[in-house]
Amino acid sequence: MTTTRTRLLAPLLAALVALPCAGAVGVATAAPAAAAAQVLQPVVPAATQERQILDGLNAERAKVGAPPVTLDPTLERVAQDWADVLGQGDGMKHNPNLSTLLSDFPRWGEIVATADMGNADTHGLENGVLAVQTWMNSAPHKAVLLDPQYTGVGIGLVYTTLWSGGRTVWRSYWVADFGSPRRTALVAANADGSRSFVGIPVKGAILQSYTAAGANSGYLGLPMATEIGPLRAGGYGQHFAGGSVYWSASTGAAVVRGAIRDRWASLGWENGTLGYPTGAEFAVKGGVAQRFQGGIVYWSPATGAQALSGAVLAAYGATGWENGPLGFPTTSVTALRAGSFAHFQNGSVYSGAAGTHVVAGAVRAAWQGQGWEDGALGYPSSEQFGGLAGGGVGQHFTGGSVYSSPASGTHVVPAAVRDRWAAQGWETGRLGYPVSGARTVAGSVVQDFQGGAITVTAGKAVVQSVDLGRGARAL
């Protein structure tokens, strides 16, 4: 047991480079440089490690007669946020914003430890006991740990793997933020029915929504500022550490957070096309979504948060939403010169004067290749249709069509050629499917088909068919 503990503790001690701080002393001025790190699930659960660290801290404090520290929600959030930042970097520094984040504590401090190894160890690097032992072996860290003025602590931890120094490493970060008794009460009731959290009042329907989300102990955390308003249509909003709550008379109060809030903000908050949120976010297969007065914002890990509205949203819904063939949106609805569009994981929806239609697969690739709606084909004017001869599919556009089959490939058919081809019976006629794109030859447009060719000169189309028994003839 002694040998194992020595082996595991050595890399932890070697990685200990951060210094404790008190007040605004010794705080780094920049976050670690970004790196491609993957967050891992600790073998020893995070909650267990937190308890190991808290128990270890208080055991050491008891030895010197210092009062125990208890977990403080503000300190907890600050510590975990910074652990997450460190986990995505390739170094260890103090949180440069501590003096602001912990401004309601007369005295505060932070200690950090890290450890890495060249393989994924299943017992050592994810053990909070080792973090406490490491801090206690460092005089400046021990001074912060045992300071009797501190009454609260927040503990953050993260376990990641990344490429560092020419090798893959598995790394743990532990962050502990300390604070002395607050200048301002964490929670206080007010005579008007509102409640103040660290001196910031939250009231009315926003307070009800905030309380339902767990108030300061929930995912929203503490308020960042007083409510704002009146806003559009007499509404109000309030920002919290983990999101926002917005209210209007027609929609009620709803929480908006994370990437969905960021997308909503980028579109103008309640003044944008989406308007106010009409309810809380809800889970969908593979992601989450939230409804607003003017549309929906979808989020998935692969696609981020994207806003859909109007005719594009209606067409998307008709395909089965995120469970349909299109999957999640990869862009928000974007205005065009004469319409709008949004891209999805498995296709696109375009809306214009010719209607709103889905474009996907090989047909979409061919349309994209000729310039999307700005090319000769223009906007789609029909849905894609299948079940054609030889397993083919096709789709019409304002300036032509795209046809595809396994035997002939995928080709654009310009309107002038398409009209004469249609008169011959489309793909079931003597010409069959197109086998090439249209090309210009001596001032004429020529396109080859399985059974011949169509030549358009000065608006007049001539069909040259191929009869395998008698050779070519004009129709």
C-alpha positions in Angstrom: 0.0 0.0 0.0 2.9 2.4 0.8 4.6 1.7 -2.5 1.3 2.4 -4.4 0.6 5.6 -2.6 4.2 6.9 -3.3 3.9 6.1 -7.0 0.6 8.0 -7.3 1.6 11.0 -5.2 4.8 11.7 -7.0 3.3 13.0 -10.2 0.8 15.0 -8.2 3.6 16.8 -6.3 5.6 17.4 -9.4 2.7 19.2 -11.0 2.0 21.6 -8.1 2.8 25.1 -9.4 0.0 27.4 -8.4 0.3 29.7 -5.4 -2.4 30.6 -2.9 -3.9 34.1 -2.8 -5.7 36.3 -0.4 -7.5 39.5 -1.2 -6.2 40.5 -4.7 -2.6 39.3 -4.2 -1.0 36.8 -6.5 -3.8 36.4 -9.0 -2.9 35.5 -12.6 -4.1 37.8 -15.3 -5.0 35.3 -18.0 -6.7 31.9 -18.4 -4.8 28.9 -19.8 -4.3 28.7 -23.5 -7.1 26.7 -25.1 -6.3 23.0 -26.0 -8.2 20.1 -27.4 -9.1 18.4 -24.1 -11.7 15.7 -23.5 -13.6 15.7 -20.2 -13.7 12.3 -18.7 -16.0 10.7 -16.1 -13.9 10.2 -12.9 -13.5 6.7 -11.6 -14.0 8.1 -8.1 -17.2 10.1 -8.5 -16.9 13.9 -8.2 -19.3 14.0 -5.2 -17.1 11.5 -3.4 -14.0 13.5 -4.2 -15.6 16.7 -2.9 -16.5 14.9 0.3 -13.0 13.6 0.6 -11.5 17.1 0.2 -14.0 18.7 2.6 -13.5 16.1 5.3 -9.7 16.3 4.8 -9.7 20.1 5.1 -11.7 20.0 8.3 -9.7 17.2 9.8 -6.5 19.3 9.3 -8.2 22.4 10.6 -9.4 20.6 13.7 -5.8 19.7 14.5 -4.9 23.4 14.9 -8.2 24.5 16.5 -9.5 26.2 13.4 -13.3 26.1 13.0 -14.7 23.8 10.2 -15.5 25.2 6.8 -18.9 24.5 5.1 -19.7 24.3 1.4 -20.9 27.7 0.1 -23.0 27.9 -3.1 -21.1 30.9 -4.5 -17.7 29.5 -3.8 -18.8 26.1 -5.2 -19.8 27.6 -8.5 -16.7 29.8 -8.8 -14.4 26.9 -8.0 -16.1 24.5 -10.5 -16.2 27.1 -13.3 -12.5 27.6 -12.9 -11.8 23.9 -12.8 -13.6 23.6 -16.1 -11.5 26.4 -17.6 -8.3 24.7 -16.4 -9.4 21.4 -17.8 -9.6 22.9 -21.3 -6.2 24.4 -21.1 -2.7 23.1 -20.7 -1.5 24.8 -17.6 -2.5 25.9 -14.1 -3.2 29.4 -13.0 -5.5 31.2 -10.5 -8.8 32.6 -11.6 -8.1 36.2 -12.7 -11.7 37.4 -11.8 -11.7 36.2 -8.1 -11.8 39.8 -6.8 -15.0 40.5 -8.7 -16.6 37.1 -8.3 -16.0 37.0 -4.6 -16.5 40.7 -3.9 -19.1 40.1 -1.2 -16.5 38.2 0.9 -14.2 40.5 3.0 -11.5 37.9 2.7 -11.0 35.1 0.1 -8.4 32.7 -1.1 -7.8 30.0 -3.7 -5.6 27.0 -3.9 -5.2 24.7 -6.9 -3.5 21.4 -7.6 -3.1 19.2 -10.6 -1.7 15.9 -11.6 -1.0 14.1 -14.8 0.3 10.7 -16.0 1.0 9.0 -19.3 -1.8 6.5 -18.9 -5.3 6.4 -17.5 -4.8 5.4 -13.9 -7.9 4.0 -12.2 -7.1 4.8 -8.6 -4.6 7.6 -8.1 -5.3 10.8 -10.1 -8.9 11.0 -9.2 -8.6 10.9 -5.4 -9.5 14.0 -3.4 -7.4 12.7 -0.5 -4.2 13.2 -2.5 -5.2 16.8 -3.3 -5.4 17.6 0.5 -2.2 15.8 1.2 -0.4 17.8 -1.5 -1.7 21.1 -0.3 -0.7 20.3 3.3 2.9 19.5 2.1 3.2 23.1 0.8 3.6 25.8 3.4 1.7 28.7 1.6 -1.1 26.4 0.6 -1.3 25.0 4.2 -1.6 28.6 5.5 -4.7 29.2 3.4 -6.1 25.8 4.3 -5.8 26.4 8.0 -6.7 30.1 8.1 -9.3 30.4 11.0 -10.9 33.4 9.3 -12.4 31.3 6.6 -15.9 29.8 7.2 -16.9 28.7 3.7 -15.3 26.7 0.9 -16.2 25.8 -2.7 -14.6 22.7 -4.3 -14.3 22.2 -8.1 -12.7 19.3 -9.9 -12.3 18.1 -13.5 -10.6 15.0 -15.1 -9.5 15.3 -18.7 -7.3 13.8 -21.4 -5.4 15.9 -23.9 -2.3 15.9 -26.1 0.5 17.8 -24.2 4.2 17.9 -24.7 4.2 15.5 -27.5 2.2 12.8 -25.6 -1.3 12.0 -24.4 -1.8 12.8 -20.7 -4.6 12.1 -18.3 -4.9 15.0 -15.9 -6.9 16.0 -12.8 -7.4 19.6 -11.5 -8.7 20.4 -8.0 -9.7 23.9 -7.1 -10.7 25.1 -3.6 -12.0 28.7 -3.1 -12.3 30.0 0.5 -14.2 32.9 1.9 -14.7 34.6 5.3 -18.2 35.6 6.5 -20.1 37.6 3.9 -20.7 41.3 4.1 -24.1 40.7 2.6 -26.5 37.9 3.6 -26.8 35.1 1.0 -30.6 35.2 1.1 -32.9 37.7 2.8 -36.7 38.2 2.7 -38.0 41.7 1.9 -41.2 43.4 3.1 -42.6 43.6 -0.4 -42.5 39.9 -0.9 -39.3 39.8 -2.9 -36.2 38.0 -1.8 -32.6 39.3 -2.0 -29.8 37.0 -3.0 -26.4 38.6 -2.0 -28.2 41.9 -1.8 -29.9 41.6 -5.3 -33.7 41.5 -5.2 -35.7 39.0 -7.2 -39.4 39.4 -7.3 -42.8 38.5 -8.8 -43.1 35.9 -11.5 -39.3 36.0 -12.0 -38.9 35.0 -8.4 -41.4 32.2 -8.8 -39.6 30.8 -11.8 -36.2 31.2 -10.1 -37.4 29.4 -7.0 -38.8 26.6 -9.1 -35.4 26.2 -10.6 -33.8 25.8 -7.2 -33.0 29.5 -6.6 -29.4 30.1 -5.6 -28.8 26.4 -5.0 -30.1 25.5 -8.5 -28.5 25.6 -11.9 -29.2 29.4 -12.3 -27.0 30.3 -9.3 -27.0 33.8 -7.9 -28.5 36.9 -9.7 -25.9 39.0 -11.6 -27.9 42.2 -11.5 -31.4 43.6 -10.7 -34.2 43.0 -13.2 -34.3 44.9 -16.4 -37.4 46.5 -17.9 -40.0 47.4 -18.8 -39.0 45.8 -22.1 -41.0 45.1 -25.3 -44.7 44.6 -24.6 -44.1 45.5 -20.9 -42.0 42.5 -20.2 -39.1 42.1 -17.7 -36.0 40.0 -17.5 -33.2 39.2 -15.0 -29.8 37.6 -15.6 -28.3 35.0 -13.3 -25.0 33.2 -13.2 -26.4 30.2 -15.0 -29.0 31.8 -17.3 -31.8 34.3 -17.5 -35.5 34.5 -16.6 -37.8 36.6 -18.9 -41.5 37.4 -18.4 -44.2 39.0 -20.4 -48.0 39.2 -19.8 -48.7 36.9 -22.8 -46.0 34.3 -22.2 -45.4 34.2 -18.5 -41.9 33.6 -17.0 -39.5 31.2 -18.6 -35.8 30.3 -18.0 -33.4 30.7 -21.0 -29.9 29.4 -20.6 -26.8 28.1 -22.2 -26.3 28.0 -25.9 -30.0 28.6 -26.5 -29.8 31.9 -24.6 -26.7 32.8 -26.6 -28.5 32.2 -29.9 -31.5 34.2 -28.7 -29.3 37.0 -27.6 -27.5 37.1 -31.0 -30.9 37.6 -32.7 -31.9 40.6 -30.5 -33.3 39.0 -27.3 -37.1 39.7 -27.0 -36.8 42.5 -29.7 -35.7 40.0 -32.4 -37.8 37.7 -34.6 -38.1 35.1 -31.9 -39.8 37.4 -29.3 -40.2 36.1 -25.8 -39.8 32.4 -24.7 -43.1 30.7 -24.3 -41.9 27.9 -22.0 -38.9 26.1 -20.6 -36.5 24.2 -22.7 -37.4 20.5 -23.3 -35.5 17.4 -24.1 -35.6 15.9 -27.6 -33.7 12.9 -28.9 -30.1 13.9 -29.1 -30.5 17.5 -27.8 -32.8 20.1 -26.3 -35.2 22.7 -27.8 -37.1 25.8 -26.6 -40.1 27.5 -28.1 -40.4 31.2 -28.5 -43.2 33.4 -29.8 -41.6 33.5 -33.3 -40.0 30.1 -33.6 -37.9 27.4 -32.0 -34.2 27.1 -31.0 -32.7 23.7 -31.3 -29.5 22.5 -29.8 -27.4 19.4 -30.1 -23.7 18.7 -29.3 -22.9 18.3 -33.0 -24.8 21.3 -34.4 -24.9 23.9 -31.6 -27.9 26.1 -31.1 -29.9 27.2 -34.2 -33.1 29.2 -34.5 -35.9 28.2 -36.9 -38.9 30.3 -37.8 -41.5 31.0 -40.4 -42.1 28.8 -43.5 -38.8 27.0 -43.0 -39.8 25.9 -39.5 -43.2 24.8 -40.8 -41.6 22.7 -43.6 -39.2 21.2 -41.1 -42.1 20.2 -38.8 -43.8 18.5 -41.7 -40.8 16.2 -42.2 -41.0 15.1 -38.5 -38.8 17.7 -36.8 -35.5 16.4 -35.4 -36.7 12.8 -35.7 -37.3 13.1 -39.4 -34.9 12.6 -42.2 -33.4 16.1 -41.9 -32.0 15.7 -38.4 -31.0 18.8 -36.4 -30.5 22.2 -38.0 -26.9 23.2 -38.6 -27.7 26.8 -39.4 -30.3 29.2 -38.2 -32.9 30.5 -40.7 -31.1 33.0 -42.9 -32.7 35.6 -45.2 -31.8 35.6 -48.9 -32.4 38.2 -51.6 -35.8 36.6 -52.5 -36.4 34.1 -49.7 -34.8 32.3 -46.8 -33.2 29.0 -45.9 -31.7 26.8 -43.2 -29.3 23.9 -43.6 -29.8 20.6 -41.6 -27.7 17.6 -41.0 -29.2 15.7 -43.9 -30.4 18.4 -46.3 -31.7 22.0 -46.6 -35.1 23.8 -46.6 -35.4 26.7 -49.0 -38.3 29.1 -49.2 -39.1 31.5 -52.0 -41.8 32.6 -54.4 -42.1 29.0 -55.7 -42.9 27.7 -52.3 -40.9 26.1 -49.4 -39.2 22.8 -50.2 -36.7 20.3 -48.8 -33.6 19.7 -51.0 -31.4 16.7 -50.0 -28.9 14.1 -51.1 -27.4 14.0 -54.6 -30.0 16.4 -55.9 -28.9 19.0 -53.3 -25.2 18.4 -54.1 -25.9 19.1 -57.8 -27.9 22.2 -57.1 -25.2 23.4 -54.8 -22.6 22.8 -57.5 -24.4 25.2 -59.8 -24.7 28.0 -57.3 -27.7 27.3 -55.0 -30.6 29.7 -55.6 -28.3 32.2 -57.3 -27.4 29.7 -60.1 -29.4 29.0 -63.3 -31.7 26.6 -61.5 -33.0 29.2 -59.0 -35.2 28.1 -56.1 -36.8 24.7 -55.8 -40.4 24.6 -57.1 -41.3 21.0 -55.9 -40.4 18.5 -53.4 -38.0 15.7 -54.4 -39.9 12.8 -55.9 -38.8 9.2 -56.0 -40.1 5.9 -57.2 -39.0 6.6 -60.8 -37.8 4.0 -63.3 -34.5 2.4 -62.4 -34.6 3.7 -58.8 -34.3 7.3 -59.9 -35.3 10.6 -58.2 -35.9 14.1 -59.4 -36.7 17.6 -58.3 -38.0 20.6 -60.2 -36.6 24.2 -59.8 -37.7 27.5 -61.3 -34.9 27.3 -63.9 -34.8 23.5 -64.6 -34.6 20.2 -62.9 -32.2 17.7 -61.3 -32.5 14.0 -62.1 -30.6 11.2 -60.6 -30.5 7.4 -61.0 -27.9 4.7 -60.2 -27.2 4.0 -63.8 -27.0 7.5 -65.2 -25.7 9.6 -62.3 -27.0 13.0 -61.2 -27.4 15.8 -63.7 -28.9 19.3 -64.0 -31.4 19.7 -66.8 -31.9 23.3 -67.9 -35.5 24.5 -68.5 -35.1 24.7 -72.3 -33.9 21.2 -72.5 -36.3 19.9 -69.8 -39.4 21.1 -71.7 -38.5 19.1 -74.8 -37.4 16.1 -72.7 -40.8 16.3 -70.9 -42.5 16.1 -74.3 -40.7 12.9 -74.9 -42.0 11.3 -71.8 -39.3 12.3 -69.2 -37.2 9.3 -68.1 -39.7 6.7 -69.3 -39.6 8.0 -72.9 -37.1 7.0 -75.6 -34.4 9.3 -74.2 -34.3 7.8 -70.7 -32.3 9.7 -68.1 -29.7 12.4 -68.7 -26.1 11.1 -68.7 -24.3 14.4 -68.8 -24.8 18.0 -67.9 -25.7 20.5 -70.5 -22.8 22.0 -72.5 -22.4 24.7 -75.2 -21.4 23.6 -78.6 -21.1 26.2 -81.5 -23.6 28.4 -79.8 -26.1 25.6 -79.1 -26.9 23.9 -75.8 -26.5 20.1 -76.0 -27.3 17.5 -73.4 -26.8 13.8 -73.7 -29.4 11.2 -72.5 -29.3 7.4 -72.3 -31.2 7.2 -75.6 -29.9 10.2 -77.5 -29.4 14.0 -77.1 -31.3 17.3 -77.1 -29.8 20.3 -78.9 -31.3 23.8 -78.3 -30.4 26.5 -80.8 -32.0 29.9 -80.6 -34.8 28.6 -78.5 -35.6 25.7 -80.8 -35.0 22.2 -79.5 -34.1 19.2 -81.6 -34.1 15.7 -80.3 -31.6 13.1 -81.7 -32.5 9.6 -80.6 -30.5 6.5 -80.8 -32.1 3.3 -82.1 -29.6 0.5 -81.5 -31.0 -1.4 -84.5 -31.0 1.4 -87.1 -28.7 4.1 -85.8 -29.5 7.7 -84.9 -32.5 9.7 -86.2 -34.0 13.1 -85.5 -37.4 13.4 -83.9 
